[in-house]
Amino acid sequence: FYLFLFVAAPIPRPPRKSEKTYKTILSDGSTSGSKPLPSWLDNHAALKEMARKKQMPADEAYQISDPEIFMSVVVPAYNEEDRLGVMLEEAVDFLEQEYGDAHDEDGAARSTSTTATYKKVQTANGNGTSGTLHARVPSSSPASKGWEILIISDGSSDKTVETALNFARDHQLSRTTKLVHPTYIPSGSIRVVSLEENRGKGGAVTHGMRHVRGKYVVFADADGASKFSDLSKLIQGCQKVEDKAGRGVAIGSRAHLVGSEAVVKRSLLRNTLMHSFHLLLRLLTPPATSRIRDTQCGFKLFSRASLPYIIPFMHSESWIFDVEMLMLAESAGIPMAEVSVGWKEVKGSKLNVVWDSLGMAWGLAVLRGAWGVGVYRRD
């Protein structure tokens, strides 16, 4: 059984060099060259290795660099040129109104109320580390302003990348041109990352979350099905359950819509598969995860402090990745809150109801088995 799971369990490929870069729109309206993405995960990996070698306390390895901005939004997008613009319009209107501008003319995060404080740790040869390898001393002034959107084009073959960059350009220049847009956004707020080949929604989300700068991180589907302004409800829900270390997860939920017209009008097959999947979840997942009524809504929020306990250990890149995230959060003792959010049916879904439902059931069984017998491990 172990050998079967060892062969069947997916192992994600490492990111390629070009996938660790992004493009954005500069203040003059031109498209930037490829810029390196910041990565809290690189620092985390180095600290974990030092903890393994007993060069620092193990708990310090789970520290994460201080946030530069308040909110990061990760949007996985595979051939979404037709739907992305509507979602972005709703998102930037809310983000700019709520969290304002924290960027300079080149798109870098400006100095906000955050004061990052660090202490040097020792390398194996006893020398002080370089300026990028530090264990964090929590700051007393957390970031309270600023936002970014990371659009992860998941091997798109259409004009998803161009659509995202044109959207950013039009909205950044709306103060100085005749173009009429309801929301002006600061330059550099939208960053576009191109994956060389399709990895799946889970792979795109995980990749984006490795490179976020926010105090809070939400991933949101590119179709705009979730009511984006309900992000405020997710933040409130997360803050209510956060532990002393600031760890918390808020799960957008459509469970309250069961019985509504949108759900009732679905086909009998789709509703049957939905209920069967929920039953399977209750049988195969640990207690806290099994109590979540809607694990698959594409609108979930994570506090920054929770990321080192989840993202480095992700394996699933398919539709079932949400469940692995929640299982990892539960195993790390991270509090979770399920929050009702607005939602609407949007045409153009790439989900094949029958085959993808079967794939999710298979993926869930393999996932649970791999973590259960030790094919997957935290360390």
C-alpha positions as CSV (number, residue, x, y, z in Angstrom):
1,F,0.0,0.0,0.0
2,Y,2.8,2.4,0.9
3,L,4.6,1.6,-2.4
4,F,1.4,2.2,-4.3
5,L,0.9,5.6,-2.7
6,F,4.6,6.4,-3.1
7,V,4.1,6.0,-6.9
8,A,0.6,7.5,-7.1
9,A,1.1,10.5,-4.9
10,P,1.9,13.7,-7.0
11,I,5.2,15.5,-6.5
12,P,5.1,19.1,-7.8
13,R,7.9,20.2,-10.0
14,P,10.2,23.0,-8.8
15,P,9.5,26.5,-10.3
16,R,11.5,27.5,-13.3
17,K,13.7,30.5,-13.5
18,S,11.3,32.6,-15.6
19,E,8.4,31.7,-13.2
20,K,10.2,33.5,-10.4
21,T,9.8,36.8,-12.2
22,Y,6.9,39.1,-12.9
23,K,5.9,42.0,-15.2
24,T,4.0,45.1,-14.3
25,I,3.0,48.5,-15.7
26,L,5.3,51.4,-14.8
27,S,4.2,54.9,-14.0
28,D,4.7,56.0,-17.6
29,G,2.4,53.3,-18.9
30,S,5.2,51.1,-20.3
31,T,5.5,47.4,-19.5
32,S,8.4,46.6,-17.3
33,G,10.9,44.0,-18.1
34,S,11.0,40.8,-16.1
35,K,11.6,41.6,-12.4
36,P,12.5,39.1,-9.7
37,L,9.7,38.1,-7.4
38,P,10.3,38.6,-3.6
39,S,10.1,35.2,-1.9
40,W,9.6,34.7,1.8
41,L,9.8,31.0,1.2
42,D,13.5,31.2,0.3
43,N,14.4,32.7,3.7
44,H,12.1,30.1,5.4
45,A,13.8,27.2,3.7
46,A,17.3,28.4,4.7
47,L,16.1,28.9,8.3
48,K,14.6,25.4,8.4
49,E,17.8,23.9,7.2
50,M,19.7,25.8,10.0
51,A,17.2,24.5,12.6
52,R,17.7,21.0,11.3
53,K,21.4,21.4,11.9
54,K,20.6,22.7,15.5
55,Q,22.1,26.1,14.6
56,M,18.9,27.9,15.8
57,P,15.7,27.0,17.8
58,A,13.2,25.1,15.7
59,D,10.3,27.5,16.4
60,E,12.3,30.4,14.9
61,A,12.4,28.6,11.5
62,Y,8.7,29.2,11.1
63,Q,9.1,33.0,11.4
64,I,8.3,34.9,8.2
65,S,9.5,38.3,7.0
66,D,7.3,41.2,8.0
67,P,4.6,42.3,5.5
68,E,5.2,45.3,3.3
69,I,1.5,45.9,2.6
70,F,-1.8,44.9,4.1
71,M,-3.4,42.7,1.5
72,S,-2.2,40.4,-1.2
73,V,-4.6,38.9,-3.7
74,V,-3.6,35.8,-5.7
75,V,-5.6,35.1,-8.9
76,P,-5.0,31.8,-10.7
77,A,-5.8,32.3,-14.4
78,Y,-5.9,29.8,-17.2
79,N,-7.2,31.2,-20.5
80,E,-9.3,33.9,-18.7
81,E,-9.1,36.8,-21.2
82,D,-12.9,37.0,-21.4
83,R,-13.7,36.9,-17.6
84,L,-10.7,38.4,-15.9
85,G,-11.5,42.1,-16.5
86,V,-14.8,42.0,-14.7
87,M,-13.3,40.3,-11.7
88,L,-10.4,42.8,-11.6
89,E,-12.7,45.8,-11.9
90,E,-14.6,44.7,-8.8
91,A,-11.4,43.8,-6.9
92,V,-9.4,47.0,-7.5
93,D,-12.5,49.2,-6.7
94,F,-12.7,47.6,-3.2
95,L,-9.0,47.3,-2.6
96,E,-8.1,50.9,-3.5
97,Q,-11.1,52.2,-1.5
98,E,-10.3,50.1,1.6
99,Y,-6.5,49.9,1.7
100,G,-5.2,52.8,-0.5
101,D,-1.8,53.3,-2.1
102,A,1.4,51.9,-0.7
103,H,3.5,52.0,-3.8
104,D,6.1,54.3,-5.3
105,E,6.4,55.2,-9.0
106,D,8.2,52.0,-9.9
107,G,5.7,49.7,-8.2
108,A,7.7,48.8,-5.2
109,A,6.1,48.9,-1.8
110,R,6.6,52.3,-0.2
111,S,7.6,52.6,3.5
112,T,4.4,52.2,5.5
113,S,3.9,51.9,9.2
114,T,5.7,48.6,9.1
115,T,9.1,48.5,10.7
116,A,10.8,45.2,10.0
117,T,13.1,44.2,12.8
118,Y,15.5,41.2,12.5
119,K,18.3,39.5,14.3
120,K,21.2,37.7,12.6
121,V,21.5,34.0,12.9
122,Q,24.7,32.0,12.6
123,T,25.6,29.8,9.6
124,A,27.4,26.5,9.9
125,N,30.8,28.1,9.7
126,G,29.9,30.5,12.6
127,N,29.9,33.7,10.5
128,G,26.9,36.1,10.4
129,T,24.6,35.5,7.6
130,S,24.0,37.7,4.6
131,G,21.3,40.4,4.8
132,T,18.6,38.1,3.5
133,L,18.9,35.3,6.0
134,H,17.4,36.4,9.3
135,A,15.0,35.3,12.0
136,R,12.3,37.9,12.5
137,V,11.6,39.8,15.7
138,P,7.9,40.7,15.4
139,S,7.4,44.4,14.8
140,S,5.1,46.5,16.9
141,S,3.6,48.4,13.9
142,P,2.0,45.9,11.4
143,A,1.2,47.0,7.9
144,S,-2.2,48.5,7.7
145,K,-2.3,50.0,4.2
146,G,-1.4,48.9,0.6
147,W,-2.5,46.1,-1.6
148,E,-1.2,44.0,-4.6
149,I,-2.8,41.6,-7.0
150,L,-0.6,38.7,-8.3
151,I,-2.2,37.2,-11.5
152,I,-0.7,33.8,-12.1
153,S,-1.2,32.9,-15.7
154,D,-1.2,29.1,-15.6
155,G,0.3,28.3,-19.0
156,S,-2.4,30.3,-20.8
157,S,-2.5,30.1,-24.6
158,D,-4.9,33.1,-25.0
159,K,-4.4,36.8,-24.2
160,T,-4.7,36.4,-20.4
161,V,-1.4,38.1,-19.8
162,E,-2.1,41.0,-22.2
163,T,-5.6,41.4,-20.7
164,A,-4.2,41.8,-17.2
165,L,-1.4,44.2,-18.2
166,N,-3.8,46.3,-20.4
167,F,-6.2,46.5,-17.5
168,A,-3.4,47.8,-15.2
169,R,-2.3,50.3,-17.8
170,D,-5.7,51.7,-18.4
171,H,-6.4,52.1,-14.7
172,Q,-3.1,53.6,-13.9
173,L,-3.3,56.2,-16.6
174,S,-7.0,57.0,-16.1
175,R,-6.0,60.3,-14.4
176,T,-4.1,61.6,-17.3
177,T,-6.0,60.2,-20.4
178,K,-9.5,60.4,-21.8
179,L,-10.2,56.9,-20.7
180,V,-12.9,56.7,-18.2
181,H,-12.6,54.2,-15.4
182,P,-14.2,54.3,-11.9
183,T,-11.0,53.5,-10.0
184,Y,-7.5,54.8,-10.4
185,I,-4.8,52.4,-9.2
186,P,-1.2,53.1,-8.3
187,S,1.5,51.8,-10.6
188,G,2.9,48.4,-9.8
189,S,-0.2,47.3,-7.9
190,I,-0.9,44.5,-10.4
191,R,1.9,42.0,-11.0
192,V,1.6,39.3,-13.7
193,V,3.5,36.0,-13.4
194,S,3.6,33.6,-16.4
195,L,4.0,29.8,-15.7
196,E,5.7,28.1,-18.7
197,E,3.1,25.3,-18.7
198,N,-0.2,24.5,-17.1
199,R,0.2,23.3,-13.5
200,G,-3.4,23.3,-12.4
201,K,-5.3,25.7,-10.2
202,G,-3.6,24.4,-7.0
203,G,-0.2,24.8,-8.5
204,A,-0.9,28.3,-9.6
205,V,-2.3,29.4,-6.2
206,T,0.6,27.8,-4.3
207,H,3.1,29.5,-6.6
208,G,1.6,32.9,-6.1
209,M,1.4,32.5,-2.3
210,R,5.2,31.9,-2.2
211,H,5.7,35.4,-3.4
212,V,3.2,37.6,-1.5
213,R,4.0,40.6,0.6
214,G,0.8,41.1,2.4
215,K,-0.1,40.8,6.1
216,Y,-3.2,38.9,4.8
217,V,-3.3,36.8,1.6
218,V,-6.5,35.8,-0.2
219,F,-6.8,33.8,-3.3
220,A,-9.8,34.5,-5.6
221,D,-11.0,32.9,-8.8
222,A,-10.6,34.8,-12.0
223,D,-14.3,34.4,-12.9
224,G,-15.5,36.9,-10.3
225,A,-18.1,34.4,-8.9
226,S,-17.4,35.4,-5.3
227,K,-18.5,38.9,-4.1
228,F,-15.1,40.5,-3.7
229,S,-16.3,43.1,-1.1
230,D,-17.0,40.2,1.2
231,L,-13.2,40.1,1.7
232,S,-13.8,42.4,4.7
233,K,-15.9,39.6,6.2
234,L,-13.1,37.1,5.7
235,I,-10.7,39.5,7.4
236,Q,-13.0,39.9,10.4
237,G,-13.6,36.1,10.6
238,C,-9.8,35.5,10.5
239,Q,-9.0,38.1,13.1
240,K,-11.6,36.6,15.5
241,V,-9.9,33.2,15.5
242,E,-6.2,34.1,15.2
243,D,-4.0,32.6,17.8
244,K,-1.3,34.4,19.8
245,A,1.1,33.9,16.9
246,G,-1.2,35.6,14.6
247,R,-2.1,32.5,12.7
248,G,-5.6,32.1,11.2
249,V,-7.5,31.0,8.1
250,A,-10.9,32.2,6.9
251,I,-12.8,30.1,4.4
252,G,-15.3,31.7,2.1
253,S,-18.4,29.5,2.1
254,R,-21.4,29.1,-0.2
255,A,-23.1,26.6,2.2
256,H,-25.8,29.1,3.0
257,L,-26.9,29.0,-0.6
258,V,-27.9,25.4,-0.6
259,G,-31.6,25.4,-1.4
260,S,-31.3,28.7,-3.2
261,E,-32.4,29.2,-6.8
262,A,-28.8,29.1,-8.1
263,V,-28.3,25.7,-6.6
264,V,-31.7,24.2,-7.2
265,K,-31.5,25.0,-10.9
266,R,-28.3,22.9,-11.3
267,S,-28.7,19.5,-12.9
268,L,-29.6,16.5,-10.8
269,L,-26.2,14.9,-11.7
270,R,-24.3,17.9,-10.5
271,N,-26.1,18.2,-7.2
272,T,-25.7,14.4,-6.7
273,L,-22.0,14.6,-7.3
274,M,-21.7,17.6,-4.9
275,H,-23.4,15.7,-2.1
276,S,-21.4,12.6,-2.7
277,F,-18.1,14.6,-2.6
278,H,-19.2,16.2,0.7
279,L,-19.9,12.8,2.2
280,L,-16.4,11.6,1.0
281,L,-14.9,14.6,2.7
282,R,-16.5,13.8,6.0
283,L,-15.2,10.3,5.8
284,L,-11.6,10.9,4.7
285,T,-10.6,14.2,6.3
286,P,-9.6,15.0,9.9
287,P,-12.3,16.5,12.3
288,A,-11.9,20.2,11.8
289,T,-11.6,20.0,8.0
290,S,-14.6,17.5,7.9
291,R,-16.8,20.1,9.6
292,I,-16.2,22.7,6.9
293,R,-19.4,22.7,4.8
294,D,-17.8,24.2,1.7
295,T,-14.1,23.4,1.1
296,Q,-14.1,24.2,-2.6
297,C,-15.1,27.9,-2.7
298,G,-12.4,29.8,-4.5
299,F,-12.2,32.6,-1.9
300,K,-9.9,31.8,1.1
301,L,-7.9,34.1,3.3
302,F,-4.7,33.3,5.3
303,S,-2.8,35.4,7.8
304,R,0.8,35.8,6.9
305,A,2.0,34.0,10.0
306,S,0.1,30.9,8.9
307,L,1.8,30.6,5.5
308,P,5.1,28.8,6.7
309,Y,3.0,26.0,8.2
310,I,1.0,25.4,4.9
311,I,2.6,26.5,1.7
312,P,6.0,24.7,1.9
313,F,4.2,21.4,2.4
314,M,1.7,21.6,-0.5
315,H,1.7,18.7,-3.0
316,S,-1.7,18.8,-4.7
317,E,-1.9,21.0,-7.8
318,S,-5.4,19.9,-8.9
319,W,-8.9,21.0,-7.8
320,I,-8.4,19.2,-4.5
321,F,-5.6,21.5,-3.3
322,D,-8.1,23.5,-1.1
323,V,-8.6,20.4,1.1
324,E,-4.8,19.8,1.5
325,M,-4.4,23.5,2.6
326,L,-7.1,23.0,5.2
327,M,-5.7,19.7,6.4
328,L,-2.3,21.2,6.8
329,A,-3.7,24.2,8.7
330,E,-5.6,21.7,11.0
331,S,-2.5,19.6,11.6
332,A,-0.5,22.7,12.6
333,G,-3.2,23.8,15.0
334,I,-4.1,26.9,13.0
335,P,-7.6,28.1,13.9
336,M,-10.1,28.2,11.0
337,A,-13.3,30.1,10.5
338,E,-16.0,29.4,7.8
339,V,-17.5,32.7,6.6
340,S,-20.6,33.0,4.4
341,V,-19.9,35.0,1.2
342,G,-21.9,36.2,-1.7
343,W,-21.6,34.1,-4.9
344,K,-23.1,33.9,-8.3
345,E,-23.0,31.4,-11.2
346,V,-20.7,32.6,-14.0
347,K,-20.6,31.1,-17.4
348,G,-17.4,29.7,-18.9
349,S,-16.3,27.3,-16.2
350,K,-13.5,24.9,-17.1
351,L,-14.7,22.3,-14.6
352,N,-15.9,19.1,-16.2
353,V,-18.5,18.0,-13.7
354,V,-18.2,14.2,-14.1
355,W,-14.5,13.8,-14.8
356,D,-13.3,16.4,-12.4
357,S,-15.5,15.1,-9.7
358,L,-14.0,11.7,-10.1
359,G,-10.6,13.2,-10.2
360,M,-11.2,15.1,-7.0
361,A,-12.4,11.9,-5.3
362,W,-9.3,10.0,-6.4
363,G,-7.1,13.0,-5.5
364,L,-8.6,13.2,-2.0
365,A,-8.1,9.4,-1.4
366,V,-4.5,9.6,-2.5
367,L,-3.9,12.8,-0.5
368,R,-5.3,11.4,2.7
369,G,-3.4,8.1,2.3
370,A,-0.1,9.8,1.5
371,W,-0.2,12.0,4.5
372,G,-1.6,9.1,6.7
373,V,1.2,6.6,5.9
374,G,4.1,9.0,5.8
375,V,4.7,9.3,2.0
376,Y,4.2,13.1,2.6
377,R,5.8,14.5,5.7
378,R,6.4,18.0,7.2
379,D,10.1,17.4,7.7
